[in-house]
């Protein structure tokens, strides 16, 4: 799945059935919180069973991520 980082974080949580205690309101803020810095394209991390990869950035912002679920 490709997800815009301007997306409301609660909307993404509902779609992927996730739960996390965070004060972030957007997907972009959540990604930066998990990486601990402004991300670069290609940066990735795992959250629950999802693989998250940064696919687009613009200077000091993350614009888009790719979310992959593991194959069953």
Rosetta silent file (secondary structure, phi, psi, omega in degrees, C-alpha in Angstrom):
SEQUENCE: XXXXXXXXXXXXXXXXXXXXXXXXXXXXXXXXXXXXXXXXXXXXXXXXXXXXXXXXXXXXXXXXXXXXXXXX
SCORE:     score description
SCORE:     0.000 S_00000001
   1 L     0.000  139.566  172.258    0.000    0.000    0.000 S_00000001
   2 E  -100.000  129.869 -176.886    1.169    3.566   -0.730 S_00000001
   3 E  -127.175  126.423  174.630    0.175    6.007    2.008 S_00000001
   4 E   -68.557  138.067 -179.140    0.439    9.794    1.869 S_00000001
   5 L   -76.879   -5.332  173.574    2.168   11.146    4.951 S_00000001
   6 L   -84.732   -6.878 -178.695   -0.458   13.895    5.196 S_00000001
   7 L   -64.101  141.245  174.568   -3.020   11.184    6.019 S_00000001
   8 E   -61.164  127.793 -175.983   -4.632   11.287    9.451 S_00000001
   9 H   -60.042  -38.482  179.423   -2.840    8.681   11.567 S_00000001
  10 H   -60.906  -36.363  178.351   -6.082    7.366   13.089 S_00000001
  11 H   -63.286  -43.653  177.866   -7.370    6.610    9.585 S_00000001
  12 H   -65.972  -41.039  178.033   -4.271    4.513    8.832 S_00000001
  13 H   -58.661  -43.931  179.407   -4.558    2.768   12.223 S_00000001
  14 H   -64.064  -44.717 -177.369   -8.162    1.799   11.483 S_00000001
  15 H   -60.654  -43.745 -177.266   -7.328    0.561    7.966 S_00000001
  16 H   -96.743    5.537 -179.911   -4.466   -1.678    9.153 S_00000001
  17 L    54.917   55.880 -178.480   -6.071   -2.518   12.539 S_00000001
  18 L  -108.923  162.382  174.476   -3.174   -1.009   14.520 S_00000001
  19 L  -145.330  129.344 -179.475   -2.881    0.381   18.019 S_00000001
  20 L  -154.997  143.129  178.613   -0.082    2.624   19.283 S_00000001
  21 L   -93.085  100.058 -179.016    0.201    5.232   22.004 S_00000001
  22 L  -142.159  156.137  176.133    1.407    8.350   20.209 S_00000001
  23 L   -98.465    1.425 -179.766    0.648   12.040   20.169 S_00000001
  24 L   -70.751  146.836  179.342    1.242   12.302   16.398 S_00000001
  25 L  -109.515  -18.678 -179.790   -1.719   13.252   14.247 S_00000001
  26 E  -119.930  160.535  177.388   -0.300   12.491   10.777 S_00000001
  27 H   -61.328  -39.892  179.984    1.438    9.530    9.212 S_00000001
  28 H   -60.509  -43.841  177.406    4.484   11.727    8.520 S_00000001
  29 H   -63.426  -39.748  178.832    4.891   12.670   12.174 S_00000001
  30 H   -63.115  -43.212  178.813    4.509    9.030   13.185 S_00000001
  31 H   -62.768  -46.261 -179.964    7.231    7.955   10.721 S_00000001
  32 H   -63.838  -35.883  177.485    9.613   10.641   12.001 S_00000001
  33 H   -63.351  -43.215 -178.207    8.860    9.587   15.593 S_00000001
  34 H   -71.584  -33.663  179.568    9.727    5.959   14.843 S_00000001
  35 H   -86.180  -20.818  177.950   12.914    6.776   12.952 S_00000001
  36 L    77.355   15.602 -179.333   13.984    9.468   15.414 S_00000001
  37 L  -168.228  175.772  173.604   14.969   11.894   12.653 S_00000001
  38 L   -73.070  121.392 -173.601   13.916   13.393    9.336 S_00000001
  39 L   -75.522  157.330  171.069   13.797   10.361    7.040 S_00000001
  40 L  -107.793  157.027  175.237   15.506    9.807    3.718 S_00000001
  41 L   -58.380  136.316 -179.737   14.015    7.878    0.817 S_00000001
  42 L    95.774  -16.309  176.149   14.616    4.185    1.380 S_00000001
  43 L   -62.993  145.986 -178.378   14.623    4.373    5.198 S_00000001
  44 E  -148.700  162.062  174.757   12.509    1.633    6.720 S_00000001
  45 E  -157.010  166.123  177.788   11.298    0.110    9.959 S_00000001
  46 E  -110.540  134.431  175.980    8.947   -2.613   11.149 S_00000001
  47 E  -131.490  125.091 -170.444    5.824   -1.848   13.158 S_00000001
  48 L    51.085 -121.616  179.135    3.721   -4.751   14.433 S_00000001
  49 L  -106.125   16.990 -176.996    3.782   -7.075   11.412 S_00000001
  50 E  -103.897  141.007  172.904    4.072   -4.282    8.817 S_00000001
  51 E   -99.105  121.686 -176.697    7.184   -3.241    6.906 S_00000001
  52 E  -109.891  126.363  178.267    7.238    0.551    6.449 S_00000001
  53 E  -128.976  132.617  176.861    9.502    2.133    3.795 S_00000001
  54 E   -76.110  123.389 -177.354    9.860    5.834    3.006 S_00000001
  55 E  -109.488  -22.267  178.625    9.287    6.263   -0.743 S_00000001
  56 E  -144.300  135.694  174.559    9.140   10.051   -1.188 S_00000001
  57 E  -134.717  164.161  177.109   10.657   12.978    0.686 S_00000001
  58 E  -144.313   95.307  179.173   10.956   16.700    0.095 S_00000001
  59 L    58.485  -92.033 -175.875   13.838   18.392    1.914 S_00000001
  60 L  -110.530   17.815 -178.411   12.666   18.254    5.546 S_00000001
  61 E  -132.007  149.667  170.153    9.431   16.309    5.106 S_00000001
  62 E   -97.208  131.739 -174.447    8.416   12.766    4.395 S_00000001
  63 E  -104.397  -33.115 -174.642    5.707   12.704    1.717 S_00000001
  64 E  -152.759  145.811  174.329    4.850    9.047    1.139 S_00000001
  65 E  -127.039  161.386  172.396    5.468    5.607    2.605 S_00000001
  66 E  -113.294  131.053 -179.961    4.942    2.084    1.374 S_00000001
  67 E  -115.180  123.685  179.795    3.327   -0.343    3.797 S_00000001
  68 E  -120.683  134.211  172.322    3.772   -4.073    3.213 S_00000001
  69 E   -94.820  143.820  178.135    2.141   -6.918    5.057 S_00000001
  70 L   -66.767  149.442  178.433    4.072  -10.185    5.205 S_00000001
  71 L   -66.382  143.158 -179.803    2.827  -12.968    2.959 S_00000001
  72 L   -83.179    0.000    0.000    0.610  -15.497    4.691 S_00000001
